[in-house]
Each structure stands twice: as C-alpha cells, then as structure tokens.
Amino acid sequence: MNLQKTIQSLRHIPIIKRILLLVLAASIIPILAIGGYSYLITKSSISSLSSAYNQKLVSTVQSSLRQSFQNYLALSDEFMLSPTVRNALVSYDSLEPDEKYDVIMDILEEVRSKFTRIADIYNIQIVTTDNIPIYNSGFLFLDDAAFDAQFERIRSCRENTLWYITHHNDSSFFVLSRKITNLAGDVIGYITMHIHPNAVEKISSEYREEDIASVTLIDASGESYSSDGMDASALPKEVIRDISEGPGDSQIYSYSQDTDFFINYVYCDFADWELVTATPYSFLNAPVRSIGTGILAAIFLCIVISGLVSRCIGRSITAPITKMVQSIQALSNQELQSQTPQNNDELEFLSNAYVNILDKIQDLTEKVQQEQEEKRKAEIQMLQAQINPHFLFNTLDSLKFTALMSNAPTVSEGLTSLSRILRNSVIDGKSFITVASETKNIEDYLTIQRIRHGEIIDFHCEIGEEAGACRIMKFLLQPLVENSVIHGIQEDRTLQIDLHICLQDDMLHITLSDNGRGFDVAKQYDPETDRFKSSKMSGIGLENVRQRLRLEYGDRQKFTIESTAGEGTVVEIVFPAVKEN
C-alpha cells in the first residue's frame, strides 16, 4: 500500500519534474555510492596504517624502555653490592657522627664516579630498615609524609624491586625502589632512585611525528604519565582504568571502546607497567573529511547540470506525448466512454483512454473464452460418444452363435455385461466416474470378448488403496484394453493383460501392458496430423483417449505407447488425481 501511495503521489508531479528527479537520482546516487565506498576504504586504510604505526611505535618504545630500565637496574645493583653501602647499612646505628660523615662521603664518591651514567637520575636515596637515611643526593626535597609513604611502599611490597610513577611539585618521576638484602636474604636497607621523565621523552620523541601520537605509561597502581606532557589528562580516566586491568601479557592490544583516540597498548613485564600509544581521531579523519567536502561539491555540480539536462529532455518528451494524448482522447470520445482525469497530467489522459480500450478488449476476450470453453466441452462429449458400430454387431453375432451351440449361462452373463456397457455409454450422461467403476466396464467388455474368443484372455487388475476412489473420464481405459485384444490375441497362447493403477504425489499413474503380438507404433502414428491412424476400433480408441486427455488436462497429462512385435504393448497414462465426492 505504501508503494502504491508513493506512485500515486508521483502522478501529481508533472513529467518534466519527474525527469528532473530521475536525473538527480541517477547522478547523485552513484556519487554517493562511490563516495561512501571511498570513504569507507579510506577510513579502513587509515585505520590499518594507524594501527600498524602505533603497534610499531609501541614495540619500539617498549624495547627502548626495556634497555633503559635495565641500565637503571644494573646501576642500582652496583650500589646495592657496594661494600661501602652494605657495611654502612649494617653498622650505621653504632657509628659515631664523624664515622657516619665519612660513610656518606664514601658513598658520595661512588655516586660521583658514576655521574656520567646517572644523568637522567634526579635523586638517589638509601635508607636503613628503620627508614633512617644514610644517603640522599639532595636534588628532591620530600616532606616527612611523602618520605614515609615512599618507604612504606617498598617495605610492604612482596617483590624486591618496585617501579612506579609519582608526582612532586608539578613534576613527574619514574621511581625505582629496591630492597637491599644480605646473603641470608634478610633486608638490610632500601635504595630509591627518582628518574626524570626526560629519558622517556628522548625515546618516544624519536618515533612520534609532529607530536601527533602520545606515549603514556601506567604503573601497577594506576598512576600515569604521558610523553606529550599532559600526564593523566592525555587519556580519559576510564580508559586508564580499563587498560591497567588488562590481560597482562606481552601481546599488543587495541582499545575498542568509544574514545576520541586510536589506542594501542602492551604490558611491560620488566616494570609491571602498561605502555599506551594514542592518536587523535581528528587527525586520522582529516583525509576523510576532505573526501566528504569533495562529494558535496560534486553533488552540487550534479544538481546544476541535472536541472539543465532534465529541462531539455523533458520538453523533448512532453511535446510528442501531448500530441499522442490528444489523438487517443479524440478516438476515445468517438467510440468509447472516456473517464474524467483526476490529475493534471498528460499521462492521465492517455491512461484513461487506454483503460476504455482495454475494457472493450476484455469483454471480447471473455466472450471468446466462453465460446472456446463451450466448444471444448462439446468436443469432449462428442469424443466420449464415439462407439464403433462394429463392436455392437460383433458382440451380437457372438451371443447368437453361443446361443445356437448351447444353452449355457454364458449367454445370460454376456447379455448382462452388454447391458451395463450400453447403459453406461448411452443412458448415463456423466463424463467422469471412479476408477473402480471404469475397471468394472473393462471386466464387462472382457466378459463379452471371452464369449467370442474363449478363455484365452487373462486379465489381472491391481489398484492402489486410494486410487480406486479417484475420478477418471468414462471409457478412458476400455479402448486401450480393446487395442490389446485386437492387436494382441493369438490362438496358440493366452493373452495376459495387466492393469496397474496407483496414486503418487497427487498424480494418478496408470500402466496397461499385454503379451500380445504387438504393433508398429510409428506406422500407426501420423506426424503430419499428430494423430493415430484409424485401424478398426483400436485406431479410434487410441486417438480418442489421447485427445480427451489433452483437452481436459493440457500439459499436466502424459500419454505414451510402447509396443514390440512378438512381445506385447505397454501404455502409460499420468494425470492429476481428484477424489470423487
């Protein structure tokens, strides 16, 4: 109904405007399709390239960070294994003030000897198990609360090494905090190194182009640092939370939730951190936006061109249509009753005149169909009424001959069968009977033939359980049986006639076979007239059956004859099955 209403609404629009809509649709839709496809391809390509770029960036930065952090670990190992540091931690409480001063100076000398290797280290602290500092480089000033929190963090850690991110005085630091143990594994002190983020900046800046992608590090507690200087604000807090709760393996993952960034991240097992790279979608979609602008410009240009083209084409179409409408309308007014148009549309007049002509043709067609139907019924009735007179004369001669020879009950039986056949063919006007009734007619016919030929005809009938109640044209099978008797009977052996009827897939299948002399089917069939030649009763009977099936069922029926000299004849018939009410 919606489609019909849409079409009816279009009928109110003049043809020239419809053409304009068609031209616009034919030009704009391909542009939209191609532009949309290009948009998707470009977006997919940019996404793939960005993913590859970010994954390479993640992998490279991770490898560089691993090397840098291992250097810091190696440097801390040197301090932790230093005899000066270890002796000071063990005996610091028992030392005199001047001895403590000497220890600090010795440690300071070791730090100075490694100064070129600790350029990125902002501060180094060494404390005892009681949080008593024995060395502090002095570049980072922490209050007592921050100092105690830092000590408690490493003291309560299950591992001997702890990496984390901290923020002091608007600055961010990477902190390496480790437990110093003796040979027995007992903790004798702690060392904490504050590493300036410049180390990460130097690594990530080598791979970031124009500060487009940011590199963010997230420690095990959820603290984050971004290489673009934005710290935690570089990524939304929920993104940092989700990534920090990630799977924790070495595989590179893409963050699939809805954000303003294209995000990849990987777990850094050497520090128990997450390394994240993020590229803003606004930068990635810049080429896509340029494609959209180009599509809009192309659409505007198509609208202008389509308006000019449709105007010229519309005028070339409407002028001849108007003349044709006037001509058809004049013809309609003279011979037929035209309808008043409801829309101010040239095609409406043409449609009304065409409807009037169709109504006239429809009336004539219905009359022709009715006449053809009556003709078909008359032909069927005429074909059903064909009975060869020789059959009646031969039957009467047989009965007379038998009556002269003996007073056997055969005469009575023959007369009864003949009576039933004549009653069914002449008196009963039904065109269709049941399969069971038709087989009864065949048995009556064979009873009469046995009077003439003796007991040399053996008839076997097999009917399916449901097939017996189906409708069949009267005297459809009797001519086929008669054909078997005329062409098949031989004096030296019994004529075996087998009839098989069954119902398959709503189709009635009939097979009639005999072991008689057989005949040449090709000689009996005339291809020029598409009919079987007349040969006594059999010729009329075969053609009668064939024509009646064609007239009643058309292409839904099948009629085939196969016959071999000396072997017999097989007839197959198939047509739609209908149960008798």
N, C-alpha and C positions, 0 to 999 in steps of 0.2 A: 504493500500500500504506500509506503514512503517513496519508493521508486516511482510509482505512478503519479503521486502528488508532485514529485520533483519534475517529472516530464511535463505534467500539465502546467506547472508554473513556468517552465521554459517556453511553452506555447504562447504565453502572453508577451514574450520578448520578440521584437522584430528580428527578421532573419539576419540583417546586417550586424546587429548586436550579438547575435548568437555566433556568427562567424568570428567576430572580434574575440569573444570568449574562447572559441576553439583555437584560434591562432595563438592567443596568450597562453592557453594551457599547453599547446603543442610546443611552444618555445620555452616557457618558463619551467615546466615540469622537468624536461631533460636537464636544464641548467641546475635546477635544484637537486636532481638526482646525481648528476656528475659532481656538483659542488659538495653535496653531502658525502658522497663516496670519497672525494678528495680530502674532505675534512677528516673523515674517519681514518683514512690511510695515513694522512699527515700526523694526526694525533697519535695513532698507533706507532708510527715510525719514531716520532719524538719521544714517546714513552719508552720504546725499546732502546733508543740511543741513550736516553737519560738513565735508564736502568743499568745499561752497560757501563756508562760513565761513572755513575755512583758506586756500582759494585767494584769497579777498578779503583776508584778513589778510596773506598772502604778498605779494600785488600792492601793497597799500597801504604795508606796511613797506618793500618794495623801492623804491617811488617816493620815500618819505621819506628812506631811506638814500642814494639816489642824489643827492638835493638836498643833504643834509648833507655827503656826501663831496665833492661838487663845491665846496661852500663851503670845505672844508679845502684842496682842491687850489688854489682861487683864492687863498686866504691864503698858501699856500706859494709860489705864483707871485710874489706881491708881495715876499716875502723873497728869492727867487731872482733877481728882476730888480732888486733894490735895488742901486744903485751902491755904497753903503757895504759891503754884504756881498760883492759881486763883487770890489771893489778889495781888501778885506781878505783874501779867499781867494788872490788872485794874488800879493800882496806881503807876506803875513803873516810868512814866514820872514825877510825882510830888515828888518822893523820893529824898532825899539828897544822896550824894555819899556814906556816911557811911551807910545810910539805905539800899542803893542798895547792898552794900557789905554784909550786914547782910542777906539780902534776898537770895543772891547767896549761902552763906554759909549754910543757912537753907535747900535750895534745894539740895545742895551737900550732906548734912547729910542724906536726904531721899534717895538719889541715893545710898549712901554707905550702907544704911540699906537693900537695895535690891540687893546688889552686887552679891550674890550667884545666883540670878535668872537672871542676865543680863550678864552672862559670854560671850555669843555669840554676845552681842550688842557692836559694835565697837565705836559708838558715839551717844550722845543724844543732841539735840538742842531744846531750847524753845525760841520762838521769839514772839514779840508783833505783832499787826495788821499792824504796820508800819515797820516791818522787823527789829526791834531792838532786838538783842539777850539779854536775861536775864540769860540764862544758856547755856554752851557748855562744854561738858566733855573734849574736847581738844585733843582727840586721832586722829581726822581727821581734816586736815588743808585744807580749801577751800579758793580759791581766791574770790574776790568780785563778779566776773561774775558768778561763779558756785553757790555761796551763793544766789545771787539774782535769778538765774534760778530755784534753788530749792524752794525758797519762792514763786515765781510766779506760779510754777507748782501746789502747793497745794492751793494757793489763788484762782486760776482760775478753780479749779476742782469743778464740781457740787456736788459731794459727799463729805461727811465729812471725809472719810477715803480713802487713796490712797496708793496702793502698786506698786512699780516699781523697775527696775533694773538700776543701774548706775555703771560707771567705773571711778576710780580715781587712778592716779599714778600706772597704770598697775595692779590694783586690782579691783575686782568686789564686789558690795554690794547689798543687798536687803534693800530697803528703805521703811519704814512705816512712812507716813506723815499724820497727822490728824489735824482737826480744833477743837480748844477748845472754847466751847460756854457757855454762861450764861443760866440762867433759861428761859429767853425770847427767846433763840435760836440765839442770836447775837454772832458773832465771836469775841472773846476777845484775841485770840492768836493761835499759832501753835506749834505743837511738831513734831519733825522729829527724827527717830531712824534709824541708819545705822547698819544693821545686817550682820555679817560676813558670807560668804557662807559655812564656816565650818559646820554650822548647817545642811545644805542640804547634804554636803559630808558625814556626820556621818549617816544620814538617808539612803541615796542611797547606800553607800558602804556596808551596811548590806545585801543588796539584789543583788548587782552586783557581778558576778562571774568572777574573774581574769580580771576585767576592760574590759570585753567584751562589755557589753551594756552601753551606755552613757545615762544619765538623763539630759534633757535640760528643762529649764524654760524660757518661753517667756511672757513678760508683754504686757499690752494693747497697748503700743506704738511700739512694735516690737523688743525691746531690749531683748537679750537672754543671758542665762548663762548655760554652760554645766558642769555637775558634774565631767567630766574627765579632767577639766582644759583647754579645747580647746576653751571655750567660743563660739563666733559666728561661728568660723571655724569648729565646730563639725558637723554642718549641712549646706548644701548649703543655700544661702540667699533666693532663690526662694522657698525652702521648708519652711523656717521660715515664709516667707510672706504668703504662702498658708495656713499654719496652723493657723497663727494669725487671718486670715479672716474666720476661721472655723465656724460651726453652733452655737457654744456657749452653748451647753447643757452638761449634765453630762454623756453622753454615750461615751464609749471608741471606737475610730475610728482607722482604718488602713489607712495609706497614700498609695495611689495606683499609684502615678506617678513613672516614671522611675528614680530611685536613686541607690546609692551603699549601701543603708541601708534598713533594715526591720524596719519600723517605726509604732509605735502606739502613740496616743495622746488623752488627755482628758482635758476638760475645768475645771479649779479650780474656782468655783464661789466665794470662800471666799477671793480671791485676784484678780479676773478678769485676771487670767493668764492661759496659756496653758502649761500642763505638757507633755513632749515628751520623749519617750524611743526609742533608735535606736541601732540596732545590725548590724554590717557589714555583707553583703552577703558573703564576702570572708571567714569569719569564718563559716557561716552556710553551705557553699558549700564544705567545706573540706572533709566530708564523701562522698559527691557525686563525687568529683574528684578522690578519691581512688577507687570508683566503676568503673569509666572510665578507670583508669590505669589497673585494673583487666580485663576489657573487651578487651583492646588492647592486653594484654598478652595472653588471651585465643584465640583471633583471630590469632595471630602469631603462636601459637601452632597448631591450626587447619590447617593453611596453610601448615605447615611442614608435619603433619600426612596425610592430604588430598593428597599431592603430592605423597607420598609413596603408599597410598592405590589406588589411581587412576591409577598409573603406573601398578600395579599388575592386577587390574581389567581390564584395557584397553587391556593388552596383552591377557588376557583370552577370551576377546570378539572378538578382531580383527582377531585372528588366525582362528577360525571356520568360521567367516564371509568371510574371504578371500577365503577359500576353497569353500564355498557355491557360491560366486560370480563367481569363475572360472567354476563351474559346470553349473550354469544358463547361463553364457555367451556362453559356448560351445553349449548348447541346442539352444540358440537364434541364433547362427551363422548357425546351421544346418537347422532350419525350418523357422525362421523369420528373418527379416532385423533389425539388432540392430542399435541403434543410437550411434554416437561417443561421449564419455563422455566429458563434458566441464570442469569438476573439477577433481583434483587428489584425489578422494575419493572413498573408497570401496563401499559405498552405492550408488554412482552414477552409477556404472556398474549394480548393482542389480536393480536399478530403471529403467534404460533404457530397460533391458531385460523384466522386469515386464510390462512396457508400451507396448512393442511389443505384448506380450501375451494378454494384455487387449484389444488392438486394434482388434486382431483376434476374441476374445470372443465377442466384441462389434458388429462386423459385423454379427456374427452368431445370436446374440440376436436380432438385428434389423430384420433379416430375419424371425426369429421365431415370433416376434411380428407382422410383416406384414402378415404372414400366419394366425396367430390367429385372426387378425382383419378381414381378408377376410372370414375366417370360421365363425366368429360371424355374419357378415353381411349376409352370406348365410343362417345361421340358422334362423335369423330374417325373411328374405324373405320367407324361407320355412314355418315357423310357421304362417306368415301372409297369406300364400297361402292356408292354410288348411281350407277347407269348406266341411262340411258334405254333401254328395250327398243326404241323406235322406231329408235334408231341401228343396232342389230343387224339389224332387219328391213330397213331401207332399204339397208344395206350388202349384205345377201344378195340383194335384188332387183336391185341394180346389177350384182353379179357374174353373176347368172343372165342378165340382159339382154345383157351383154357376151359371155358365152359363146355365146349364140344367134346373135349377129351375126357373130362371127369367132373364130377360134382363135388369137388374138394372145397374146403373153407377158404382156399386161396382166393377164389373169386370174390367172396364177400370181403376179405381183407383188402384186396386191390380196389374194389369199388369204394370202400370206406376211405382209403388213402386218397383216391382221386377226388372224392367229395370234399375232403378237407383242403386239398390244394386249390380246387376251384372256388371254394368258399373264401379262402384267404386272399386269392388273387383278384377275384371279381366282386364279391359281395362286400368284404371288409375293405373300407376305404382308408385305413391307417397307412401312413408312409413308413412308420418306424414300429418295430416290435422288439421284444427281448431276444438276446442271443439264444436262450433256451427254446423259444418259440421257433426261431429260424432253424435250429438243428432238428426240431420236430418236422418241419417242412421237408428237410433233406431226407429224413428217415422215411417219410411218406413217399417221396419220389423214388427212393431206392427200393421200397416195397413193390412199387409198380414195375421197376426195371427188373426185379428178380422174377416177376411173373413171366417176363419176356425172355430173359437170358438164363434163368435158373439160379441155383445157389452158387454162382461163381463170383459174386460180389460180396466182399467182406469189408464192412465199414466200422471203423474204430474212432470214437469221439472222446476227447479229453478237454474238459472245460474247467478253468480255474474257479475257486470258490466265489470270488466277487465278480468274475467275468460274466457269469450266467445272467445276472440282473442288469447288465448294461444294454443300452439301446443300440439297435442296428437297423439299417434300411431293409425293408422287407424284400425277400428274394434276391439278396445280395450274394449269398453263398451257393444257392441252388444251381445257378448257371455254371459255377465253377465245378461243382460235382458232376453236372451233366457233361461238361467238357471232358472230365476224367473218364466217364463211362464211354462216350463216343470215341475218343482217341485212344483209350487205354485198354478196353476189353479185348481179351483173347480167349479162344476156345480151349486152348491146351493148359491154361493155368488160371488160378483165382486172381481176380483184380482186388488188390488191397488198397483201400482209401483211408487215409489217416487225417483227422481234423484236430488241430491243437489251438485252443483259444486261451489267452491269459491277459492279465492286466499288469502293466509295468509303467511306472512314472506317469500315471494318469493317461496312458495311451493303451488302446486295445490292439493286441498283436494276434493276428490270425494266420495260421500256416496250414495249407491243404496240400497234401502230397499223395501220389499214387505210384504204383509199379507197373503201369501200363506200357503201351507201345511208344508213347511219346510222340512229339511232332516238332517240326522245324519252326521255331518262334519267328525267325527272320522272314520266312516265307509268308506267314500269316499276318505280319505287320507291314503296313504301307506307310513309309516315312513321308511321302508327299502329302497325304491326307491326315497323317498322325492318327490312324485308326487301324483296328484289326479287321482283316478281310472276313467277309461272311462265308462260313463253311458249315452249312446246316445250322442247327440250333447253337452250336458252340460259338460260331463267329459272332452272332448277335448277342449271345450271353456275355462273352468276354468284354466286348466293346460297351455293352450295357453297364456292366459293373464298373468299368474304368471311367466312363463319362459321369455316372452318378456320383462316384467318389469325388471327382474333380469339381462338379457343380456344388456339392454340399460342403466340402472341406477345403477346397483350394489347395494351397501349398502345405497344409497341415497333414495331408494324407500321403501314403506310399502304396504303390501297386506294382509288383514285379512278378514276372513269369520266367521260370527256367525249365527247359524240357530237353531231354536227351533221348535219342532214338534207342529203343530197346531197354531203357532204364526207367523211364517214367517222367512225371511232371511235378514241379513244386511251385505253388503260388503263395506269395506273402502279401498281406494287407495290414496296414497300420493306419489308425485314425484316432482322434481324441475320444476318450471314453466318457460317456454320460450315463449315470444311473437312471433307470426307469422309475418314475414316481409311482 
